[in-house]
Amino acid sequence: MREWIGKCSSCGRDVYCENGFFAGEQKNGKLLCENCAASQEEN
Ligand SMILES: [Zn+2]
């Protein structure tokens, strides 16, 4: 099952929840895909 959560606020990519796993992050009301969430953690 795949549920559309929204668009990444950084790169505009679609972010989905797949089989209960949310492939991204939500911070301060902003939605981030897993790529942007990972690169934000590095900085
Ligand atoms: Zn992104």
mmCIF file of the protein (N, C-alpha, C, O) and its ligand, coordinates in Angstrom:
data_MODEL
# 
_entry.id   MODEL 
# 
loop_
_entity.id 
_entity.type 
_entity.pdbx_number_of_molecules 
1 polymer     1 
2 non-polymer 1 
# 
_entity_poly.entity_id                      1 
_entity_poly.type                           'polypeptide(L)' 
_entity_poly.nstd_linkage                   no 
_entity_poly.nstd_monomer                   no 
_entity_poly.pdbx_seq_one_letter_code       MREWIGKCSSCGRDVYCENGFFAGEQKNGKLLCENCAASQEEN 
_entity_poly.pdbx_seq_one_letter_code_can   MREWIGKCSSCGRDVYCENGFFAGEQKNGKLLCENCAASQEEN 
_entity_poly.pdbx_strand_id                 A 
# 
loop_
_entity_poly_seq.entity_id 
_entity_poly_seq.num 
_entity_poly_seq.mon_id 
_entity_poly_seq.hetero 
1 1  MET n 
1 2  ARG n 
1 3  GLU n 
1 4  TRP n 
1 5  ILE n 
1 6  GLY n 
1 7  LYS n 
1 8  CYS n 
1 9  SER n 
1 10 SER n 
1 11 CYS n 
1 12 GLY n 
1 13 ARG n 
1 14 ASP n 
1 15 VAL n 
1 16 TYR n 
1 17 CYS n 
1 18 GLU n 
1 19 ASN n 
1 20 GLY n 
1 21 PHE n 
1 22 PHE n 
1 23 ALA n 
1 24 GLY n 
1 25 GLU n 
1 26 GLN n 
1 27 LYS n 
1 28 ASN n 
1 29 GLY n 
1 30 LYS n 
1 31 LEU n 
1 32 LEU n 
1 33 CYS n 
1 34 GLU n 
1 35 ASN n 
1 36 CYS n 
1 37 ALA n 
1 38 ALA n 
1 39 SER n 
1 40 GLN n 
1 41 GLU n 
1 42 GLU n 
1 43 ASN n 
# 
loop_
_struct_asym.id 
_struct_asym.entity_id 
A 1 
B 2 
# 
loop_
_chem_comp.id 
_chem_comp.type 
_chem_comp.mon_nstd_flag 
ALA 'L-peptide linking' y 
ARG 'L-peptide linking' y 
ASN 'L-peptide linking' y 
ASP 'L-peptide linking' y 
CYS 'L-peptide linking' y 
GLN 'L-peptide linking' y 
GLU 'L-peptide linking' y 
GLY 'peptide linking'   y 
ILE 'L-peptide linking' y 
LEU 'L-peptide linking' y 
LYS 'L-peptide linking' y 
MET 'L-peptide linking' y 
PHE 'L-peptide linking' y 
SER 'L-peptide linking' y 
TRP 'L-peptide linking' y 
TYR 'L-peptide linking' y 
VAL 'L-peptide linking' y 
ZN  non-polymer         . 
# 
_pdbx_entity_nonpoly.entity_id   2 
_pdbx_entity_nonpoly.name        ? 
_pdbx_entity_nonpoly.comp_id     ZN 
# 
_pdbx_nonpoly_scheme.asym_id         B 
_pdbx_nonpoly_scheme.entity_id       2 
_pdbx_nonpoly_scheme.mon_id          ZN 
_pdbx_nonpoly_scheme.ndb_seq_num     1 
_pdbx_nonpoly_scheme.pdb_seq_num     101 
_pdbx_nonpoly_scheme.auth_seq_num    101 
_pdbx_nonpoly_scheme.pdb_mon_id      ZN 
_pdbx_nonpoly_scheme.auth_mon_id     ZN 
_pdbx_nonpoly_scheme.pdb_strand_id   A 
_pdbx_nonpoly_scheme.pdb_ins_code    . 
# 
loop_
_atom_site.group_PDB 
_atom_site.id 
_atom_site.type_symbol 
_atom_site.label_atom_id 
_atom_site.label_alt_id 
_atom_site.label_comp_id 
_atom_site.label_asym_id 
_atom_site.label_entity_id 
_atom_site.label_seq_id 
_atom_site.pdbx_PDB_ins_code 
_atom_site.Cartn_x 
_atom_site.Cartn_y 
_atom_site.Cartn_z 
_atom_site.occupancy 
_atom_site.B_iso_or_equiv 
_atom_site.pdbx_formal_charge 
_atom_site.auth_seq_id 
_atom_site.auth_comp_id 
_atom_site.auth_asym_id 
_atom_site.auth_atom_id 
_atom_site.pdbx_PDB_model_num 
ATOM   1   N  N  . MET A 1 1  ? 0.837  -1.193 0.000  1.00 0.00 ? 1   MET A N  1 
ATOM   2   C  CA . MET A 1 1  ? 0.000  0.000  0.000  1.00 0.00 ? 1   MET A CA 1 
ATOM   3   C  C  . MET A 1 1  ? 0.876  1.250  0.000  1.00 0.00 ? 1   MET A C  1 
ATOM   4   O  O  . MET A 1 1  ? 1.872  1.328  0.719  1.00 0.00 ? 1   MET A O  1 
ATOM   5   N  N  . ARG A 1 2  ? 0.487  2.218  -0.816 1.00 0.00 ? 2   ARG A N  1 
ATOM   6   C  CA . ARG A 1 2  ? 1.276  3.434  -0.947 1.00 0.00 ? 2   ARG A CA 1 
ATOM   7   C  C  . ARG A 1 2  ? 0.361  4.636  -0.744 1.00 0.00 ? 2   ARG A C  1 
ATOM   8   O  O  . ARG A 1 2  ? -0.649 4.796  -1.430 1.00 0.00 ? 2   ARG A O  1 
ATOM   9   N  N  . GLU A 1 3  ? 0.735  5.464  0.201  1.00 0.00 ? 3   GLU A N  1 
ATOM   10  C  CA . GLU A 1 3  ? -0.079 6.638  0.499  1.00 0.00 ? 3   GLU A CA 1 
ATOM   11  C  C  . GLU A 1 3  ? 0.718  7.903  0.232  1.00 0.00 ? 3   GLU A C  1 
ATOM   12  O  O  . GLU A 1 3  ? 1.826  8.077  0.741  1.00 0.00 ? 3   GLU A O  1 
ATOM   13  N  N  . TRP A 1 4  ? 0.140  8.777  -0.569 1.00 0.00 ? 4   TRP A N  1 
ATOM   14  C  CA . TRP A 1 4  ? 0.836  10.027 -0.879 1.00 0.00 ? 4   TRP A CA 1 
ATOM   15  C  C  . TRP A 1 4  ? 0.723  10.979 0.311  1.00 0.00 ? 4   TRP A C  1 
ATOM   16  O  O  . TRP A 1 4  ? -0.376 11.272 0.781  1.00 0.00 ? 4   TRP A O  1 
ATOM   17  N  N  . ILE A 1 5  ? 1.858  11.452 0.787  1.00 0.00 ? 5   ILE A N  1 
ATOM   18  C  CA . ILE A 1 5  ? 1.867  12.348 1.948  1.00 0.00 ? 5   ILE A CA 1 
ATOM   19  C  C  . ILE A 1 5  ? 1.878  13.804 1.506  1.00 0.00 ? 5   ILE A C  1 
ATOM   20  O  O  . ILE A 1 5  ? 1.159  14.638 2.056  1.00 0.00 ? 5   ILE A O  1 
ATOM   21  N  N  . GLY A 1 6  ? 2.695  14.096 0.513  1.00 0.00 ? 6   GLY A N  1 
ATOM   22  C  CA . GLY A 1 6  ? 2.779  15.467 0.039  1.00 0.00 ? 6   GLY A CA 1 
ATOM   23  C  C  . GLY A 1 6  ? 4.052  15.663 -0.756 1.00 0.00 ? 6   GLY A C  1 
ATOM   24  O  O  . GLY A 1 6  ? 4.713  14.694 -1.131 1.00 0.00 ? 6   GLY A O  1 
ATOM   25  N  N  . LYS A 1 7  ? 4.396  16.906 -1.014 1.00 0.00 ? 7   LYS A N  1 
ATOM   26  C  CA . LYS A 1 7  ? 5.606  17.197 -1.776 1.00 0.00 ? 7   LYS A CA 1 
ATOM   27  C  C  . LYS A 1 7  ? 6.707  17.679 -0.850 1.00 0.00 ? 7   LYS A C  1 
ATOM   28  O  O  . LYS A 1 7  ? 6.455  18.410 0.108  1.00 0.00 ? 7   LYS A O  1 
ATOM   29  N  N  . CYS A 1 8  ? 7.924  17.264 -1.144 1.00 0.00 ? 8   CYS A N  1 
ATOM   30  C  CA . CYS A 1 8  ? 9.079  17.718 -0.380 1.00 0.00 ? 8   CYS A CA 1 
ATOM   31  C  C  . CYS A 1 8  ? 9.195  19.236 -0.507 1.00 0.00 ? 8   CYS A C  1 
ATOM   32  O  O  . CYS A 1 8  ? 9.154  19.778 -1.611 1.00 0.00 ? 8   CYS A O  1 
ATOM   33  N  N  . SER A 1 9  ? 9.340  19.917 0.627  1.00 0.00 ? 9   SER A N  1 
ATOM   34  C  CA . SER A 1 9  ? 9.398  21.377 0.590  1.00 0.00 ? 9   SER A CA 1 
ATOM   35  C  C  . SER A 1 9  ? 10.742 21.873 0.094  1.00 0.00 ? 9   SER A C  1 
ATOM   36  O  O  . SER A 1 9  ? 10.906 23.069 -0.144 1.00 0.00 ? 9   SER A O  1 
ATOM   37  N  N  . SER A 1 10 ? 11.702 20.981 -0.065 1.00 0.00 ? 10  SER A N  1 
ATOM   38  C  CA . SER A 1 10 ? 13.031 21.374 -0.514 1.00 0.00 ? 10  SER A CA 1 
ATOM   39  C  C  . SER A 1 10 ? 13.228 21.118 -2.009 1.00 0.00 ? 10  SER A C  1 
ATOM   40  O  O  . SER A 1 10 ? 13.649 22.020 -2.734 1.00 0.00 ? 10  SER A O  1 
ATOM   41  N  N  . CYS A 1 11 ? 12.931 19.906 -2.481 1.00 0.00 ? 11  CYS A N  1 
ATOM   42  C  CA . CYS A 1 11 ? 13.184 19.571 -3.882 1.00 0.00 ? 11  CYS A CA 1 
ATOM   43  C  C  . CYS A 1 11 ? 11.906 19.371 -4.688 1.00 0.00 ? 11  CYS A C  1 
ATOM   44  O  O  . CYS A 1 11 ? 11.961 19.253 -5.912 1.00 0.00 ? 11  CYS A O  1 
ATOM   45  N  N  . GLY A 1 12 ? 10.752 19.332 -4.014 1.00 0.00 ? 12  GLY A N  1 
ATOM   46  C  CA . GLY A 1 12 ? 9.487  19.223 -4.730 1.00 0.00 ? 12  GLY A CA 1 
ATOM   47  C  C  . GLY A 1 12 ? 9.104  17.811 -5.118 1.00 0.00 ? 12  GLY A C  1 
ATOM   48  O  O  . GLY A 1 12 ? 8.099  17.597 -5.796 1.00 0.00 ? 12  GLY A O  1 
ATOM   49  N  N  . ARG A 1 13 ? 9.903  16.843 -4.689 1.00 0.00 ? 13  ARG A N  1 
ATOM   50  C  CA . ARG A 1 13 ? 9.616  15.455 -5.003 1.00 0.00 ? 13  ARG A CA 1 
ATOM   51  C  C  . ARG A 1 13 ? 8.405  14.962 -4.215 1.00 0.00 ? 13  ARG A C  1 
ATOM   52  O  O  . ARG A 1 13 ? 8.146  15.424 -3.104 1.00 0.00 ? 13  ARG A O  1 
ATOM   53  N  N  . ASP A 1 14 ? 7.671  14.026 -4.798 1.00 0.00 ? 14  ASP A N  1 
ATOM   54  C  CA . ASP A 1 14 ? 6.535  13.443 -4.076 1.00 0.00 ? 14  ASP A CA 1 
ATOM   55  C  C  . ASP A 1 14 ? 7.050  12.544 -2.960 1.00 0.00 ? 14  ASP A C  1 
ATOM   56  O  O  . ASP A 1 14 ? 7.990  11.773 -3.152 1.00 0.00 ? 14  ASP A O  1 
ATOM   57  N  N  . VAL A 1 15 ? 6.429  12.652 -1.804 1.00 0.00 ? 15  VAL A N  1 
ATOM   58  C  CA . VAL A 1 15 ? 6.805  11.841 -0.656 1.00 0.00 ? 15  VAL A CA 1 
ATOM   59  C  C  . VAL A 1 15 ? 5.660  10.896 -0.321 1.00 0.00 ? 15  VAL A C  1 
ATOM   60  O  O  . VAL A 1 15 ? 4.513  11.318 -0.176 1.00 0.00 ? 15  VAL A O  1 
ATOM   61  N  N  . TYR A 1 16 ? 5.986  9.615  -0.201 1.00 0.00 ? 16  TYR A N  1 
ATOM   62  C  CA . TYR A 1 16 ? 4.975  8.592  0.043  1.00 0.00 ? 16  TYR A CA 1 
ATOM   63  C  C  . TYR A 1 16 ? 5.229  7.871  1.358  1.00 0.00 ? 16  TYR A C  1 
ATOM   64  O  O  . TYR A 1 16 ? 6.345  7.834  1.877  1.00 0.00 ? 16  TYR A O  1 
ATOM   65  N  N  . CYS A 1 17 ? 4.148  7.301  1.872  1.00 0.00 ? 17  CYS A N  1 
ATOM   66  C  CA . CYS A 1 17 ? 4.242  6.377  2.984  1.00 0.00 ? 17  CYS A CA 1 
ATOM   67  C  C  . CYS A 1 17 ? 3.977  4.991  2.400  1.00 0.00 ? 17  CYS A C  1 
ATOM   68  O  O  . CYS A 1 17 ? 2.884  4.723  1.901  1.00 0.00 ? 17  CYS A O  1 
ATOM   69  N  N  . GLU A 1 18 ? 4.978  4.111  2.462  1.00 0.00 ? 18  GLU A N  1 
ATOM   70  C  CA . GLU A 1 18 ? 4.834  2.791  1.861  1.00 0.00 ? 18  GLU A CA 1 
ATOM   71  C  C  . GLU A 1 18 ? 4.800  1.713  2.926  1.00 0.00 ? 18  GLU A C  1 
ATOM   72  O  O  . GLU A 1 18 ? 5.737  1.563  3.710  1.00 0.00 ? 18  GLU A O  1 
ATOM   73  N  N  . ASN A 1 19 ? 3.700  0.958  2.945  1.00 0.00 ? 19  ASN A N  1 
ATOM   74  C  CA . ASN A 1 19 ? 3.537  -0.135 3.911  1.00 0.00 ? 19  ASN A CA 1 
ATOM   75  C  C  . ASN A 1 19 ? 3.810  0.319  5.340  1.00 0.00 ? 19  ASN A C  1 
ATOM   76  O  O  . ASN A 1 19 ? 4.421  -0.402 6.130  1.00 0.00 ? 19  ASN A O  1 
ATOM   77  N  N  . GLY A 1 20 ? 3.351  1.514  5.656  1.00 0.00 ? 20  GLY A N  1 
ATOM   78  C  CA . GLY A 1 20 ? 3.523  2.031  7.013  1.00 0.00 ? 20  GLY A CA 1 
ATOM   79  C  C  . GLY A 1 20 ? 4.856  2.706  7.235  1.00 0.00 ? 20  GLY A C  1 
ATOM   80  O  O  . GLY A 1 20 ? 5.084  3.296  8.292  1.00 0.00 ? 20  GLY A O  1 
ATOM   81  N  N  . PHE A 1 21 ? 5.754  2.629  6.242  1.00 0.00 ? 21  PHE A N  1 
ATOM   82  C  CA . PHE A 1 21 ? 7.049  3.284  6.391  1.00 0.00 ? 21  PHE A CA 1 
ATOM   83  C  C  . PHE A 1 21 ? 7.033  4.621  5.688  1.00 0.00 ? 21  PHE A C  1 
ATOM   84  O  O  . PHE A 1 21 ? 6.838  4.680  4.474  1.00 0.00 ? 21  PHE A O  1 
ATOM   85  N  N  . PHE A 1 22 ? 7.235  5.691  6.425  1.00 0.00 ? 22  PHE A N  1 
ATOM   86  C  CA . PHE A 1 22 ? 7.241  7.040  5.882  1.00 0.00 ? 22  PHE A CA 1 
ATOM   87  C  C  . PHE A 1 22 ? 8.639  7.361  5.356  1.00 0.00 ? 22  PHE A C  1 
ATOM   88  O  O  . PHE A 1 22 ? 9.581  7.548  6.126  1.00 0.00 ? 22  PHE A O  1 
ATOM   89  N  N  . ALA A 1 23 ? 8.753  7.422  4.012  1.00 0.00 ? 23  ALA A N  1 
ATOM   90  C  CA . ALA A 1 23 ? 10.054 7.642  3.380  1.00 0.00 ? 23  ALA A CA 1 
ATOM   91  C  C  . ALA A 1 23 ? 10.389 9.124  3.345  1.00 0.00 ? 23  ALA A C  1 
ATOM   92  O  O  . ALA A 1 23 ? 10.464 9.731  2.277  1.00 0.00 ? 23  ALA A O  1 
ATOM   93  N  N  . GLY A 1 24 ? 10.589 9.697  4.523  1.00 0.00 ? 24  GLY A N  1 
ATOM   94  C  CA . GLY A 1 24 ? 10.925 11.102 4.586  1.00 0.00 ? 24  GLY A CA 1 
ATOM   95  C  C  . GLY A 1 24 ? 10.838 11.581 6.011  1.00 0.00 ? 24  GLY A C  1 
ATOM   96  O  O  . GLY A 1 24 ? 10.879 10.788 6.952  1.00 0.00 ? 24  GLY A O  1 
ATOM   97  N  N  . GLU A 1 25 ? 10.716 12.897 6.167  1.00 0.00 ? 25  GLU A N  1 
ATOM   98  C  CA . GLU A 1 25 ? 10.663 13.466 7.506  1.00 0.00 ? 25  GLU A CA 1 
ATOM   99  C  C  . GLU A 1 25 ? 9.774  14.682 7.528  1.00 0.00 ? 25  GLU A C  1 
ATOM   100 O  O  . GLU A 1 25 ? 9.632  15.381 6.524  1.00 0.00 ? 25  GLU A O  1 
ATOM   101 N  N  . GLN A 1 26 ? 9.174  14.935 8.675  1.00 0.00 ? 26  GLN A N  1 
ATOM   102 C  CA . GLN A 1 26 ? 8.367  16.141 8.817  1.00 0.00 ? 26  GLN A CA 1 
ATOM   103 C  C  . GLN A 1 26 ? 8.948  16.945 9.974  1.00 0.00 ? 26  GLN A C  1 
ATOM   104 O  O  . GLN A 1 26 ? 8.976  16.492 11.118 1.00 0.00 ? 26  GLN A O  1 
ATOM   105 N  N  . LYS A 1 27 ? 9.412  18.151 9.647  1.00 0.00 ? 27  LYS A N  1 
ATOM   106 C  CA . LYS A 1 27 ? 10.047 18.982 10.658 1.00 0.00 ? 27  LYS A CA 1 
ATOM   107 C  C  . LYS A 1 27 ? 9.432  20.365 10.644 1.00 0.00 ? 27  LYS A C  1 
ATOM   108 O  O  . LYS A 1 27 ? 9.393  21.016 9.599  1.00 0.00 ? 27  LYS A O  1 
ATOM   109 N  N  . ASN A 1 28 ? 8.958  20.819 11.774 1.00 0.00 ? 28  ASN A N  1 
ATOM   110 C  CA . ASN A 1 28 ? 8.400  22.166 11.901 1.00 0.00 ? 28  ASN A CA 1 
ATOM   111 C  C  . ASN A 1 28 ? 7.362  22.460 10.817 1.00 0.00 ? 28  ASN A C  1 
ATOM   112 O  O  . ASN A 1 28 ? 7.318  23.560 10.268 1.00 0.00 ? 28  ASN A O  1 
ATOM   113 N  N  . GLY A 1 29 ? 6.528  21.456 10.518 1.00 0.00 ? 29  GLY A N  1 
ATOM   114 C  CA . GLY A 1 29 ? 5.488  21.639 9.528  1.00 0.00 ? 29  GLY A CA 1 
ATOM   115 C  C  . GLY A 1 29 ? 5.966  21.523 8.094  1.00 0.00 ? 29  GLY A C  1 
ATOM   116 O  O  . GLY A 1 29 ? 5.173  21.654 7.161  1.00 0.00 ? 29  GLY A O  1 
ATOM   117 N  N  . LYS A 1 30 ? 7.286  21.274 7.906  1.00 0.00 ? 30  LYS A N  1 
ATOM   118 C  CA . LYS A 1 30 ? 7.824  21.129 6.563  1.00 0.00 ? 30  LYS A CA 1 
ATOM   119 C  C  . LYS A 1 30 ? 8.028  19.659 6.250  1.00 0.00 ? 30  LYS A C  1 
ATOM   120 O  O  . LYS A 1 30 ? 8.495  18.884 7.085  1.00 0.00 ? 30  LYS A O  1 
ATOM   121 N  N  . LEU A 1 31 ? 7.670  19.294 5.036  1.00 0.00 ? 31  LEU A N  1 
ATOM   122 C  CA . LEU A 1 31 ? 7.812  17.916 4.615  1.00 0.00 ? 31  LEU A CA 1 
ATOM   123 C  C  . LEU A 1 31 ? 9.098  17.756 3.801  1.00 0.00 ? 31  LEU A C  1 
ATOM   124 O  O  . LEU A 1 31 ? 9.359  18.525 2.876  1.00 0.00 ? 31  LEU A O  1 
ATOM   125 N  N  . LEU A 1 32 ? 9.893  16.749 4.157  1.00 0.00 ? 32  LEU A N  1 
ATOM   126 C  CA . LEU A 1 32 ? 11.139 16.501 3.434  1.00 0.00 ? 32  LEU A CA 1 
ATOM   127 C  C  . LEU A 1 32 ? 11.185 15.062 2.955  1.00 0.00 ? 32  LEU A C  1 
ATOM   128 O  O  . LEU A 1 32 ? 10.792 14.151 3.684  1.00 0.00 ? 32  LEU A O  1 
ATOM   129 N  N  . CYS A 1 33 ? 11.667 14.849 1.726  1.00 0.00 ? 33  CYS A N  1 
ATOM   130 C  CA . CYS A 1 33 ? 11.880 13.489 1.254  1.00 0.00 ? 33  CYS A CA 1 
ATOM   131 C  C  . CYS A 1 33 ? 13.103 12.920 1.977  1.00 0.00 ? 33  CYS A C  1 
ATOM   132 O  O  . CYS A 1 33 ? 13.815 13.650 2.665  1.00 0.00 ? 33  CYS A O  1 
ATOM   133 N  N  . GLU A 1 34 ? 13.346 11.617 1.819  1.00 0.00 ? 34  GLU A N  1 
ATOM   134 C  CA . GLU A 1 34 ? 14.442 10.994 2.570  1.00 0.00 ? 34  GLU A CA 1 
ATOM   135 C  C  . GLU A 1 34 ? 15.799 11.554 2.153  1.00 0.00 ? 34  GLU A C  1 
ATOM   136 O  O  . GLU A 1 34 ? 16.702 11.658 2.983  1.00 0.00 ? 34  GLU A O  1 
ATOM   137 N  N  . ASN A 1 35 ? 15.952 11.915 0.887  1.00 0.00 ? 35  ASN A N  1 
ATOM   138 C  CA . ASN A 1 35 ? 17.213 12.495 0.418  1.00 0.00 ? 35  ASN A CA 1 
ATOM   139 C  C  . ASN A 1 35 ? 17.500 13.817 1.101  1.00 0.00 ? 35  ASN A C  1 
ATOM   140 O  O  . ASN A 1 35 ? 18.604 14.028 1.603  1.00 0.00 ? 35  ASN A O  1 
ATOM   141 N  N  . CYS A 1 36 ? 16.522 14.710 1.127  1.00 0.00 ? 36  CYS A N  1 
ATOM   142 C  CA . CYS A 1 36 ? 16.705 16.023 1.728  1.00 0.00 ? 36  CYS A CA 1 
ATOM   143 C  C  . CYS A 1 36 ? 16.833 15.912 3.245  1.00 0.00 ? 36  CYS A C  1 
ATOM   144 O  O  . CYS A 1 36 ? 17.594 16.663 3.856  1.00 0.00 ? 36  CYS A O  1 
ATOM   145 N  N  . ALA A 1 37 ? 16.106 14.995 3.851  1.00 0.00 ? 37  ALA A N  1 
ATOM   146 C  CA . ALA A 1 37 ? 16.216 14.799 5.302  1.00 0.00 ? 37  ALA A CA 1 
ATOM   147 C  C  . ALA A 1 37 ? 17.620 14.337 5.650  1.00 0.00 ? 37  ALA A C  1 
ATOM   148 O  O  . ALA A 1 37 ? 18.192 14.781 6.646  1.00 0.00 ? 37  ALA A O  1 
ATOM   149 N  N  . ALA A 1 38 ? 18.184 13.441 4.831  1.00 0.00 ? 38  ALA A N  1 
ATOM   150 C  CA . ALA A 1 38 ? 19.535 12.925 5.082  1.00 0.00 ? 38  ALA A CA 1 
ATOM   151 C  C  . ALA A 1 38 ? 20.572 14.016 4.897  1.00 0.00 ? 38  ALA A C  1 
ATOM   152 O  O  . ALA A 1 38 ? 21.495 14.131 5.703  1.00 0.00 ? 38  ALA A O  1 
ATOM   153 N  N  . SER A 1 39 ? 20.437 14.824 3.844  1.00 0.00 ? 39  SER A N  1 
ATOM   154 C  CA . SER A 1 39 ? 21.450 15.851 3.599  1.00 0.00 ? 39  SER A CA 1 
ATOM   155 C  C  . SER A 1 39 ? 21.345 16.977 4.633  1.00 0.00 ? 39  SER A C  1 
ATOM   156 O  O  . SER A 1 39 ? 22.335 17.653 4.914  1.00 0.00 ? 39  SER A O  1 
ATOM   157 N  N  . GLN A 1 40 ? 20.152 17.181 5.197  1.00 0.00 ? 40  GLN A N  1 
ATOM   158 C  CA . GLN A 1 40 ? 20.017 18.201 6.244  1.00 0.00 ? 40  GLN A CA 1 
ATOM   159 C  C  . GLN A 1 40 ? 20.690 17.756 7.527  1.00 0.00 ? 40  GLN A C  1 
ATOM   160 O  O  . GLN A 1 40 ? 21.231 18.578 8.267  1.00 0.00 ? 40  GLN A O  1 
ATOM   161 N  N  . GLU A 1 41 ? 20.659 16.452 7.797  1.00 0.00 ? 41  GLU A N  1 
ATOM   162 C  CA . GLU A 1 41 ? 21.266 15.941 9.020  1.00 0.00 ? 41  GLU A CA 1 
ATOM   163 C  C  . GLU A 1 41 ? 22.777 16.044 8.961  1.00 0.00 ? 41  GLU A C  1 
ATOM   164 O  O  . GLU A 1 41 ? 23.445 16.198 9.983  1.00 0.00 ? 41  GLU A O  1 
ATOM   165 N  N  . GLU A 1 42 ? 23.316 15.957 7.727  1.00 0.00 ? 42  GLU A N  1 
ATOM   166 C  CA . GLU A 1 42 ? 24.767 16.034 7.571  1.00 0.00 ? 42  GLU A CA 1 
ATOM   167 C  C  . GLU A 1 42 ? 25.283 17.434 7.855  1.00 0.00 ? 42  GLU A C  1 
ATOM   168 O  O  . GLU A 1 42 ? 26.378 17.604 8.391  1.00 0.00 ? 42  GLU A O  1 
ATOM   169 N  N  . ASN A 1 43 ? 24.488 18.442 7.492  1.00 0.00 ? 43  ASN A N  1 
ATOM   170 C  CA . ASN A 1 43 ? 24.943 19.827 7.637  1.00 0.00 ? 43  ASN A CA 1 
ATOM   171 C  C  . ASN A 1 43 ? 24.753 20.360 9.054  1.00 0.00 ? 43  ASN A C  1 
ATOM   172 O  O  . ASN A 1 43 ? 25.089 21.512 9.331  1.00 0.00 ? 43  ASN A O  1 
HETATM 173 ZN ZN . ZN  B 2 .  ? 13.543 16.487 -1.192 1.00 0.00 2 101 ZN  A ZN 1 
# 
